[in-house]
């Protein structure tokens, strides 16, 4: 059970670093803030959209953080569309840990990856 809890904690830490890579966010404080919204699935014109209504007093800041994470993941998806799963994880982890890697790349640099890491 401890291994499972540590794994979830580490994934949450990576998620929080997608919008703030320079600070370590404790799950006990960041999770309630980032998970305080109510989501609704909207279907229109053959597209599905999730609309989130934030219930937190700092809804503006939290909404901006969630938009940054969403935009980063959308850019990764657009750039890495034809890459292998290993290359996608390499790109995502390099992006998340770029503050500590000092410009180094985890593994081999796939084509087009520099576009994401430069932003």
PANU-510163 format. One line per field, with one value per residue: residue in three letters; x, y, z of N, C-alpha, C, O, CB in turn. Coordinates in nm, 4 decimals. Glycine has a CB too. Layout:
<recs>
resn: (ALA;...)
npx: (X;...)
npy: (Y;...)
npz: (Z;...)
capx: (X;...)
capy: (Y;...)
capz: (Z;...)
cpx: (X;...)
cpy: (Y;...)
cpz: (Z;...)
opx: (X;...)
opy: (Y;...)
opz: (Z;...)
cbpx: (X;...)
cbpy: (Y;...)
cbpz: (Z;...)
</recs>
This chain:
<recs>
resn: (UNK;UNK;UNK;UNK;UNK;UNK;UNK;UNK;UNK;UNK;UNK;UNK;UNK;UNK;UNK;UNK;UNK;UNK;UNK;UNK;UNK;UNK;UNK;UNK;UNK;UNK;UNK;UNK;UNK;UNK;UNK;UNK;UNK;UNK;UNK;UNK;UNK;UNK;UNK;UNK;UNK;UNK;UNK;UNK;UNK;UNK;UNK;UNK;UNK;UNK;UNK;UNK;UNK;UNK;UNK;UNK;UNK;UNK;UNK;UNK;UNK;UNK;UNK;UNK;UNK;UNK;UNK;UNK;UNK;UNK;UNK;UNK;UNK;UNK;UNK;UNK;UNK;UNK;UNK;UNK;UNK;UNK;UNK;UNK;UNK;UNK;UNK;UNK;UNK;UNK;UNK;UNK;UNK;UNK;UNK;UNK;UNK;UNK;UNK;UNK;UNK;UNK;UNK;UNK;UNK;UNK;UNK;UNK;UNK;UNK;UNK;UNK;UNK;UNK;UNK;UNK;UNK;UNK;UNK)
npx: (0.0817;0.1966;0.3766;0.1986;0.0724;0.2956;0.3540;0.1230;0.1485;0.3891;0.3117;0.1226;0.2884;0.4430;0.2376;0.1676;0.4066;0.3945;0.2763;0.4187;0.7307;0.9439;0.8952;0.8321;0.5381;0.3369;0.1275;-0.0799;-0.1624;-0.1846;-0.3462;-0.6241;-0.6869;-0.6507;-0.8263;-1.0794;-1.2899;-1.5958;-1.6832;-1.8273;-1.9476;-1.9754;-2.1452;-2.1370;-2.1881;-2.0420;-1.8161;-1.6535;-1.6433;-1.5026;-1.6268;-1.5251;-1.6149;-1.4849;-1.4621;-1.3118;-1.1635;-0.9532;-1.0022;-0.9410;-0.6540;-0.6113;-0.7555;-0.6008;-0.3639;-0.4536;-0.5243;-0.2696;-0.1486;-0.3182;-0.2755;-0.0020;-0.0053;-0.1625;0.0100;0.2200;0.0850;0.0245;0.2803;0.4053;0.2664;0.3248;0.5200;0.6859;0.5616;0.7541;0.9194;0.7388;0.6968;0.9560;0.9855;0.7831;0.8647;1.1176;1.0407;0.8967;1.0955;1.2882;1.4005;1.5808;1.7414;1.9003;1.9084;1.9762;1.8821;1.6600;1.7423;1.7133;1.6837;1.3858;1.2564;1.1482;1.1124;1.2461;1.0879;0.8842;1.0257;1.1466;0.9526)
npy: (-0.1177;0.1215;0.1629;0.2081;0.4459;0.6159;0.6154;0.7395;0.9892;1.0793;1.1000;1.3019;1.5087;1.5423;1.6277;1.8739;2.0083;2.0623;2.3099;2.4721;2.4542;2.5162;2.5023;2.2910;2.1343;2.0480;1.7681;1.7679;2.0299;2.1359;1.9627;1.9722;2.2325;2.2281;2.0307;2.1189;2.1714;2.1380;1.9259;1.9178;1.7405;1.8403;1.8030;1.8847;1.9460;1.7195;1.7274;1.6855;1.8489;1.9398;2.1199;2.3063;2.4153;2.6137;2.5994;2.7257;2.9866;3.1132;3.0958;3.2113;3.2063;2.9314;2.8360;2.9416;2.7972;2.5364;2.5686;2.6145;2.3624;2.2029;2.3158;2.2569;1.9752;1.9387;2.0447;1.8602;1.6324;1.7086;1.7445;1.4992;1.3046;1.0920;0.9500;0.6922;0.5330;0.5370;0.7511;0.9617;0.9660;1.0245;1.2836;1.4211;1.3841;1.5051;1.7651;1.8275;1.8022;1.9854;2.2056;2.0997;1.9435;2.1070;2.1761;1.9374;1.6257;1.3627;1.0599;0.9822;1.2447;1.3037;1.3814;1.7177;1.7752;1.9855;2.2088;2.2013;2.2061;2.4516;2.6318)
npz: (0.0000;0.0724;-0.1378;-0.3501;-0.2654;-0.2649;-0.5392;-0.6510;-0.5244;-0.6387;-0.9109;-0.8869;-0.8058;-1.0388;-1.2113;-1.0904;-1.1329;-1.4022;-1.4367;-1.2662;-1.2563;-1.0962;-0.8248;-0.5466;-0.4855;-0.2229;-0.1902;-0.0077;0.0170;-0.2442;-0.3911;-0.2928;-0.3777;-0.6598;-0.7314;-0.6752;-0.8396;-1.0343;-1.2883;-1.6186;-1.8918;-2.2211;-2.5248;-2.8580;-3.1958;-3.2780;-3.1226;-2.8077;-2.5019;-2.1936;-1.9350;-1.6657;-1.3496;-1.1098;-0.7572;-0.5686;-0.3655;-0.4929;-0.7678;-1.0178;-1.0391;-1.0128;-1.2311;-1.4412;-1.4021;-1.4563;-1.7243;-1.8331;-1.7918;-1.9478;-2.2035;-2.2369;-2.2387;-2.4670;-2.6621;-2.6430;-2.7308;-2.9948;-3.1089;-3.0641;-3.2001;-3.3818;-3.2545;-3.0586;-2.7583;-2.5586;-2.6441;-2.6163;-2.3367;-2.2600;-2.3638;-2.2177;-1.9463;-1.9580;-2.0125;-1.7773;-1.5796;-1.6556;-1.5253;-1.3407;-1.4999;-1.6526;-1.9306;-2.0456;-2.2033;-2.1404;-2.2412;-2.5951;-2.8357;-2.9874;-3.3218;-3.3667;-3.0997;-2.9786;-3.0203;-2.8289;-2.5857;-2.5937;-2.5342)
capx: (0.0000;0.2861;0.4274;0.0910;0.0580;0.4125;0.3382;0.0218;0.2074;0.4866;0.2400;0.0635;0.3990;0.4722;0.1273;0.1807;0.5245;0.3637;0.2471;0.5173;0.8415;1.0502;0.8574;0.7779;0.4059;0.2923;-0.0031;-0.1821;-0.2126;-0.2153;-0.4525;-0.7590;-0.7074;-0.6625;-0.9360;-1.2004;-1.3869;-1.6999;-1.6739;-1.9470;-1.9152;-2.0641;-2.1344;-2.1985;-2.1221;-1.9487;-1.7018;-1.6790;-1.5683;-1.5253;-1.6341;-1.4982;-1.6506;-1.4003;-1.5307;-1.2107;-1.1569;-0.8517;-1.0434;-0.8700;-0.5177;-0.6193;-0.7979;-0.4850;-0.2725;-0.5124;-0.5110;-0.1292;-0.1275;-0.3925;-0.2051;0.1226;-0.0381;-0.2084;0.1296;0.2891;0.0067;0.0379;0.4175;0.4472;0.1609;0.3780;0.6302;0.6578;0.5214;0.8772;0.9611;0.6440;0.7277;1.0845;0.9576;0.7055;0.9477;1.2203;0.9743;0.8630;1.2173;1.3871;1.4661;1.6919;1.8270;1.9926;1.9191;2.0038;1.7672;1.6540;1.7366;1.7384;1.5980;1.3037;1.2413;1.0472;1.1021;1.2988;0.9799;0.8146;1.1140;1.1855;0.8403)
capy: (0.0000;0.2371;0.1843;0.2672;0.5848;0.6902;0.6303;0.8438;1.1156;1.1214;1.1440;1.4326;1.6030;1.5703;1.7079;2.0100;2.0708;2.1053;2.4534;2.5445;2.3591;2.5593;2.4822;2.1619;2.1530;1.9363;1.7187;1.7967;2.1661;2.1669;1.8762;2.0265;2.3528;2.1953;1.9373;2.1740;2.2059;2.0446;1.9150;1.8800;1.7025;1.9017;1.7473;1.9733;1.9441;1.6084;1.7462;1.6746;1.9472;1.9343;2.2531;2.2944;2.5304;2.6072;2.6391;2.7750;3.1329;3.1573;3.0280;3.2696;3.1522;2.7871;2.8186;2.9677;2.6829;2.4227;2.5992;2.5923;2.2180;2.1547;2.3594;2.1811;1.8389;1.9456;2.0615;1.7311;1.5442;1.7515;1.7240;1.3592;1.2193;0.9715;0.8937;0.5758;0.5654;0.5699;0.8858;1.0569;0.9779;1.0937;1.4252;1.4757;1.3904;1.6062;1.8950;1.8479;1.8116;2.0679;2.2959;2.0272;1.8802;2.2074;2.1704;1.8011;1.5500;1.2257;0.9687;1.0306;1.3564;1.2746;1.4965;1.8139;1.7931;2.1158;2.3081;2.2004;2.2411;2.5922;2.7140)
capz: (0.0000;0.0768;-0.2733;-0.4288;-0.2209;-0.3151;-0.6830;-0.6740;-0.4812;-0.7396;-1.0304;-0.8573;-0.8059;-1.1798;-1.2650;-1.0377;-1.1945;-1.5386;-1.4374;-1.1865;-1.2506;-1.0048;-0.6853;-0.5052;-0.4262;-0.1400;-0.2327;0.0923;-0.0036;-0.3837;-0.4445;-0.2707;-0.4582;-0.8012;-0.7538;-0.6138;-0.9425;-1.0772;-1.4331;-1.6944;-2.0285;-2.3186;-2.6595;-2.9556;-3.3260;-3.2904;-3.0340;-2.6646;-2.4253;-2.0497;-1.8744;-1.5226;-1.2665;-0.9905;-0.6350;-0.4756;-0.3581;-0.5891;-0.8915;-1.1320;-1.0430;-1.0351;-1.3700;-1.5269;-1.3878;-1.5275;-1.8678;-1.8703;-1.7988;-2.0634;-2.3244;-2.2474;-2.2809;-2.6065;-2.7460;-2.6451;-2.8162;-3.1345;-3.1546;-3.0499;-3.2546;-3.4489;-3.1777;-2.9758;-2.6214;-2.4844;-2.6823;-2.5570;-2.1944;-2.2501;-2.3858;-2.1074;-1.8252;-1.9785;-1.9975;-1.6365;-1.4981;-1.7263;-1.4296;-1.2776;-1.6005;-1.7046;-2.0759;-2.0927;-2.2481;-2.0897;-2.3556;-2.7306;-2.8755;-3.1055;-3.4107;-3.3319;-2.9556;-2.9362;-3.0241;-2.7016;-2.4753;-2.6025;-2.4890)
cpx: (0.0870;0.3437;0.3234;0.0714;0.1746;0.4021;0.2380;0.0776;0.3061;0.4185;0.1770;0.1721;0.4375;0.3640;0.1397;0.3011;0.5013;0.3295;0.3445;0.6366;0.9488;1.0196;0.8025;0.6460;0.3677;0.1509;-0.1127;-0.2393;-0.2543;-0.3316;-0.5919;-0.7867;-0.7312;-0.7768;-1.0685;-1.3091;-1.4887;-1.6981;-1.8055;-1.9051;-2.0197;-2.0384;-2.2082;-2.1196;-2.0200;-1.8242;-1.7465;-1.5873;-1.6018;-1.5203;-1.6207;-1.5348;-1.5729;-1.4736;-1.4377;-1.2080;-1.0535;-0.8781;-0.9694;-0.7300;-0.5184;-0.6607;-0.6842;-0.3851;-0.3248;-0.5039;-0.3679;-0.0996;-0.1954;-0.3233;-0.0753;0.0951;-0.0890;-0.0904;0.2079;0.2163;0.0232;0.1774;0.4513;0.3484;0.2120;0.4939;0.5865;0.6181;0.6431;0.9251;0.8676;0.6715;0.8596;1.0644;0.8865;0.7885;1.0608;1.1617;0.9457;0.9874;1.3239;1.4625;1.5897;1.7861;1.9256;2.0142;1.9520;1.8728;1.7728;1.6407;1.7646;1.6369;1.5179;1.2901;1.1259;1.0355;1.1512;1.1929;0.9062;0.9018;1.1575;1.0769;0.8124)
cpy: (0.1254;0.2665;0.2495;0.4144;0.6689;0.7137;0.7407;0.9802;1.1679;1.1682;1.2799;1.5401;1.6403;1.6572;1.8537;2.0815;2.1103;2.2536;2.5340;2.4523;2.3961;2.5321;2.3418;2.1881;2.0288;1.8970;1.7587;1.9385;2.1921;2.0836;1.9304;2.1503;2.3175;2.0989;1.9886;2.2075;2.0959;2.0442;1.8709;1.8532;1.7611;1.8389;1.8390;1.9658;1.8335;1.6219;1.7308;1.7719;1.9292;2.0768;2.2354;2.4250;2.5174;2.6668;2.7066;2.9266;3.1913;3.0940;3.0825;3.2115;3.0023;2.7583;2.8412;2.8529;2.5624;2.4450;2.5765;2.4440;2.1614;2.1923;2.2831;2.0391;1.8358;1.9632;1.9311;1.6356;1.5807;1.7220;1.5756;1.2602;1.0888;0.9066;0.7685;0.6226;0.6065;0.7112;0.9917;1.0772;1.0512;1.2436;1.4864;1.4875;1.4913;1.7456;1.9261;1.8745;1.9026;2.1627;2.2296;1.9641;1.9781;2.1993;2.0334;1.7317;1.4116;1.1343;1.0393;1.1396;1.3212;1.3983;1.5858;1.8424;1.9297;2.2249;2.3143;2.2512;2.3860;2.6826;2.7055)
cpz: (0.0000;-0.0615;-0.3623;-0.3928;-0.2714;-0.4649;-0.7165;-0.6355;-0.5858;-0.8669;-1.0070;-0.8595;-0.9493;-1.2419;-1.2190;-1.0993;-1.3407;-1.5438;-1.3532;-1.1633;-1.1483;-0.8580;-0.6635;-0.4337;-0.3480;-0.1804;-0.1352;0.0765;-0.1473;-0.4375;-0.4151;-0.3555;-0.6046;-0.8318;-0.6988;-0.7153;-0.9679;-1.2289;-1.4958;-1.8377;-2.1226;-2.4549;-2.7541;-3.0858;-3.3425;-3.2041;-2.8896;-2.5924;-2.2779;-1.9968;-1.7243;-1.4536;-1.1362;-0.8708;-0.5339;-0.4763;-0.4544;-0.7252;-1.0135;-1.1482;-1.0742;-1.1786;-1.4669;-1.5209;-1.4656;-1.6784;-1.9161;-1.8852;-1.9228;-2.1938;-2.3448;-2.2962;-2.4250;-2.7016;-2.7544;-2.7387;-2.9632;-3.1895;-3.1625;-3.1087;-3.3143;-3.3748;-3.1038;-2.8357;-2.5391;-2.5180;-2.6235;-2.4089;-2.1729;-2.2652;-2.2665;-1.9801;-1.8388;-1.9615;-1.8507;-1.5528;-1.5580;-1.6336;-1.3678;-1.3784;-1.6634;-1.8550;-2.1316;-2.1268;-2.1884;-2.2110;-2.4873;-2.7681;-3.0006;-3.1937;-3.3680;-3.1829;-2.9083;-2.9381;-2.8908;-2.5883;-2.4784;-2.5450;-2.3429)
opx: (0.0540;0.3582;0.3566;0.0556;0.1543;0.4378;0.2653;0.0559;0.3063;0.4621;0.1773;0.1495;0.4620;0.3943;0.1242;0.2978;0.5813;0.3518;0.3511;0.6426;1.0356;1.1100;0.7366;0.6433;0.3667;0.0654;-0.2266;-0.3523;-0.3514;-0.4076;-0.6737;-0.8996;-0.8225;-0.8191;-1.1608;-1.4107;-1.4713;-1.7099;-1.8839;-1.8350;-2.1391;-1.9234;-2.3262;-1.9971;-1.9211;-1.7353;-1.8610;-1.4673;-1.7173;-1.4196;-1.6953;-1.4907;-1.5923;-1.5386;-1.4815;-1.2456;-1.0651;-0.7859;-0.9381;-0.6914;-0.4366;-0.6075;-0.6713;-0.3278;-0.2480;-0.4788;-0.3464;-0.0331;-0.1364;-0.3134;-0.0415;0.1644;-0.0618;-0.0891;0.2570;0.2798;0.0347;0.1911;0.5177;0.3476;0.1479;0.5591;0.4674;0.6391;0.6359;0.9674;0.9127;0.6701;0.8734;1.1199;0.9259;0.7835;1.0965;1.2250;0.9679;0.9852;1.4393;1.5776;1.6912;1.9006;2.0251;2.1270;1.9552;1.7657;1.8789;1.5363;1.8310;1.5186;1.5752;1.3102;1.0176;0.9550;1.1022;1.2053;0.8698;0.8571;1.2011;1.1044;0.7201)
opy: (0.2242;0.3829;0.3373;0.4981;0.7817;0.8212;0.8258;1.0777;1.2868;1.2666;1.3646;1.6502;1.7575;1.7500;1.9458;2.2034;2.1849;2.3174;2.6559;2.3813;2.3143;2.5383;2.2835;2.2572;1.9180;1.9829;1.7812;1.9643;2.2642;2.1315;1.9345;2.1700;2.3715;2.0875;1.9099;2.2667;1.9802;2.1494;1.7975;1.9342;1.7353;1.8235;1.8684;1.9781;1.8510;1.5370;1.7590;1.7765;1.9058;2.1459;2.1592;2.5324;2.4220;2.7709;2.7412;2.9892;3.3074;3.0443;3.0059;3.1719;2.9534;2.6667;2.7681;2.8151;2.4942;2.3504;2.5257;2.4033;2.0809;2.1099;2.2478;1.9888;1.7403;1.9044;1.8953;1.5655;1.4918;1.6791;1.5313;1.1433;0.9849;0.8170;0.7416;0.7385;0.7000;0.7841;1.0996;1.1901;1.1300;1.3220;1.5929;1.5905;1.5568;1.8337;2.0383;1.9600;1.8975;2.1966;2.2956;1.9340;1.9355;2.2142;2.0154;1.7745;1.3492;1.1330;1.1429;1.1283;1.3098;1.5099;1.5364;1.9268;1.9826;2.3237;2.4227;2.3299;2.4392;2.7975;2.7705)
opz: (-0.0656;-0.0986;-0.4420;-0.4816;-0.3162;-0.5129;-0.8012;-0.7075;-0.6175;-0.9265;-1.0963;-0.9097;-0.9781;-1.3168;-1.2992;-1.1163;-1.3972;-1.6467;-1.3690;-1.0629;-1.1177;-0.7746;-0.7495;-0.3318;-0.4017;-0.2022;-0.1760;0.1182;-0.1703;-0.5217;-0.5071;-0.4004;-0.6669;-0.9468;-0.6778;-0.6790;-0.9298;-1.2918;-1.4358;-1.8984;-2.1066;-2.4959;-2.7349;-3.0851;-3.4136;-3.2109;-2.8543;-2.6192;-2.2425;-2.0127;-1.6628;-1.4947;-1.0609;-0.8815;-0.4242;-0.5754;-0.4936;-0.7900;-1.1045;-1.2582;-1.1521;-1.2413;-1.5650;-1.6231;-1.5333;-1.7530;-2.0262;-1.9805;-1.9948;-2.2847;-2.4578;-2.3846;-2.4978;-2.8097;-2.8615;-2.8174;-3.0476;-3.3041;-3.2562;-3.0700;-3.2984;-3.4283;-3.0881;-2.7999;-2.4593;-2.4282;-2.5852;-2.3598;-2.0794;-2.1882;-2.2191;-1.9128;-1.7409;-1.9033;-1.8053;-1.4643;-1.5154;-1.6612;-1.3453;-1.3446;-1.7219;-1.9020;-2.2533;-2.0839;-2.1857;-2.2761;-2.4907;-2.7361;-3.1089;-3.1456;-3.3366;-3.1434;-2.8085;-2.8658;-2.8453;-2.5049;-2.3764;-2.5104;-2.2937)
cbpx: (-0.0935;0.3997;0.4720;-0.0394;0.0495;0.5425;0.2939;-0.1075;0.2778;0.5825;0.1326;-0.0085;0.5198;0.4860;-0.0091;0.1938;0.6431;0.2481;0.1072;0.4562;0.9043;1.0756;0.7540;0.8786;0.2999;0.2981;0.0001;-0.1240;-0.1075;-0.0924;-0.4395;-0.7777;-0.5870;-0.5339;-0.9034;-1.1657;-1.3160;-1.8425;-1.5642;-2.0576;-1.9078;-2.0440;-2.1911;-2.2046;-2.0560;-1.9080;-1.6366;-1.6574;-1.6001;-1.4197;-1.7684;-1.3494;-1.8065;-1.2666;-1.5953;-1.0725;-1.1246;-0.7093;-1.1943;-0.8613;-0.4462;-0.7184;-0.9117;-0.4168;-0.2541;-0.6595;-0.5531;-0.0352;-0.1808;-0.5340;-0.1763;0.1954;-0.1427;-0.3088;0.2197;0.2985;-0.1403;0.0080;0.5158;0.4682;0.0851;0.4229;0.6846;0.7808;0.4501;0.9888;0.9657;0.5002;0.7332;1.1832;0.8739;0.5836;1.0054;1.2837;0.8436;0.7883;1.2752;1.3188;1.3671;1.6384;1.7416;2.1240;2.0216;2.0823;1.7615;1.5339;1.6012;1.7321;1.6822;1.1643;1.2203;0.9183;1.1794;1.4144;0.8811;0.7662;1.2346;1.2146;0.7193)
cbpy: (-0.0010;0.2134;0.0529;0.1896;0.5922;0.6146;0.4982;0.8141;1.0983;1.0076;1.0419;1.4307;1.5439;1.4398;1.6490;2.0069;1.9762;2.0233;2.4774;2.5935;2.3476;2.7058;2.5865;2.0837;2.1839;1.9728;1.5676;1.7792;2.2666;2.1445;1.7362;2.0607;2.4466;2.1366;1.8039;2.2976;2.2382;2.0842;1.8183;1.9915;1.5484;2.0556;1.6022;2.1193;2.0740;1.5938;1.8844;1.5286;2.0921;1.8430;2.3272;2.2583;2.5381;2.6812;2.5184;2.7192;3.1762;3.1212;3.0425;3.4204;3.1776;2.7221;2.9126;3.0985;2.6461;2.4013;2.7447;2.6540;2.1486;2.2100;2.5085;2.1777;1.7782;2.0612;2.1740;1.6709;1.5496;1.9011;1.7953;1.3270;1.2943;1.0064;0.9964;0.4804;0.4453;0.4674;0.8986;1.0088;0.8397;1.0418;1.4439;1.3893;1.2530;1.5914;1.8976;1.7266;1.6747;2.1480;2.3377;1.9202;1.8178;2.1945;2.2655;1.7197;1.5433;1.2056;0.9017;0.9136;1.4828;1.2240;1.4501;1.7678;1.6853;2.1563;2.2757;2.0618;2.1531;2.6306;2.6771)
cbpz: (0.1194;0.1774;-0.3343;-0.4073;-0.0669;-0.2832;-0.7452;-0.5936;-0.3455;-0.7714;-1.0703;-0.7196;-0.7314;-1.2588;-1.2208;-0.8845;-1.1861;-1.5952;-1.3882;-1.0506;-1.3858;-1.0230;-0.6423;-0.4128;-0.5345;0.0107;-0.2475;0.2325;0.0370;-0.4698;-0.3868;-0.1239;-0.4456;-0.8498;-0.6914;-0.5355;-1.0699;-1.0208;-1.4707;-1.6878;-2.0432;-2.3236;-2.6667;-2.9026;-3.3496;-3.4321;-3.0563;-2.6137;-2.4729;-1.9778;-1.9114;-1.4966;-1.2404;-1.0140;-0.5717;-0.5109;-0.2160;-0.5396;-0.9120;-1.1165;-0.9091;-0.9367;-1.4024;-1.4862;-1.2386;-1.4844;-1.8958;-1.7658;-1.6716;-2.0619;-2.3179;-2.1117;-2.1871;-2.6249;-2.6906;-2.5024;-2.7770;-3.1469;-3.0615;-2.9053;-3.3589;-3.5884;-3.0794;-2.9699;-2.5555;-2.5163;-2.8349;-2.5768;-2.1293;-2.3567;-2.5115;-2.0817;-1.7938;-2.1172;-2.0780;-1.5819;-1.4781;-1.8348;-1.3183;-1.1862;-1.7089;-1.6358;-2.1209;-1.9859;-2.4011;-1.9879;-2.3619;-2.8318;-2.9002;-3.0634;-3.5539;-3.3826;-2.8859;-3.0249;-3.1371;-2.6705;-2.4766;-2.7482;-2.5612)
</recs>
